[in-house]
Amino acid sequence: MEVFKIEGGVHLKGEVIPQGAKNEALQILCAVLLTPEKITINNIPDIIDINKLIKLLGNLGVKVEKLGHGSYTFQSDEVNVEYLETEAFKKEGGSLRGSIMIVGPLLARFGKGYIPKPGGDKIGRRRLDTHFEGFINLGAKFRYNREDHFYGVEAPDGLVGADMLLDEASVTGTANIVMAAVLAKGKTTVYNAACEPYLQQLCKMLNSMGAKITGVGSNLLTIEGVEKLGGCTHRILPDMIEIGSWIGLAAMTRSEITIKDVSWENLGVIPNVFRKLGITLEKRGDDIYIPEHKDGYEVKTDIDGSILTIADAPWPGFTPDLLSIVLVVATQAKGDVLIHQKMFESRLFFVDKLIDMGAKIMLCDPHRAVVIGHDFKSVLKATTMSSPDIRAGISLLIAALSAKGTSTIQNIEQIDRGYERIDERLRAIGAKIVREKQ
């Protein structure tokens, strides 16, 4: 087992380049199963979850060739669908939540798709109903083996387009349904569709392969089924969650950092949410410049003077993946913030570790926490802690980098699942962090 040892209280300085977007890459990689032709994908992040999915695709028979850092070609002309029913697949597919998105492409192209109950972050119940109700609407038969926790959908005669209203604007659910519908007979309309930039990217990629998807960027997608799809070249966007993490890190450590090539037009409300916390962000071309906050940062209250509330919501609302970072940043703000995590019931439980470090946080219930900012008058104390999930893990890392003393973070595989070589990149801008075996 590996741990991070972090000496906190060091001011950082320099430039960082965000990795490719994890959540986009999971969708895009599954889409390679829709065609026998070669697909080239650039800016793929080198992280555990993505590497697991690439390995799974290889075991399915996809020909994978690495061209260079972050660049691969994929050719799915000899897919072994029988692998889906092996014990090896049950183990491999169950270790990665993103594996659920292979079902739509396999169902569309081969008439069947199976998946074990997916793994991933332990942040509360994450239902799969939206995915499978969408497949059933397209004409698939659904089955579930409770003993093995194994899901299956089959459509030996092919899928047929349908009108559907999703019960929730699930990003992965929308992606899965869209990938199934592009090869269905006739027209499919998906209302209450997710419209995150990464889903827009998937739709643009599919259209470049010959799909006919309209309404991209809205919550109503129309898909005219086609008989086949071809190859393409696609570049993955920078990861907005990592960009938000770097912003939070800069503020908490009062460091001067430039985040390069962030794709501003795809950041939505993220910059403004950090500005509400009093953090200064400058747009310099397509970069974000965060100056050294020597005097700290002051929370902006609502117009009527009431406490600022930051809550997550489906796009174009604030992403739930950044609420953990916002919560940590608020611990050293001047002022108070109510964090309202609406979408996952277990994501705020990591605050007990921050309280141990000296943060003033009141956990109201599984969804809400009030943070009383220290205004840097009282620094956090170093401690030993364990990373419960990707986003809480990076939040604890940010806290440790601002704390007084040397902290130890265990279970850092959770951080490695979503952040590429984070220790190396932190050292490059002056952080004192080492990876050790225990």
Order of alpha helices (4+ residues) and beta strands (2+ residues): beta-beta-alpha-beta-alpha-beta-beta-alpha-alpha-beta-alpha-beta-beta-beta-alpha-beta-alpha-beta-beta-beta-alpha-beta-alpha-beta-beta-beta-alpha-beta-alpha-beta-beta-beta-alpha-beta-alpha-alpha-beta
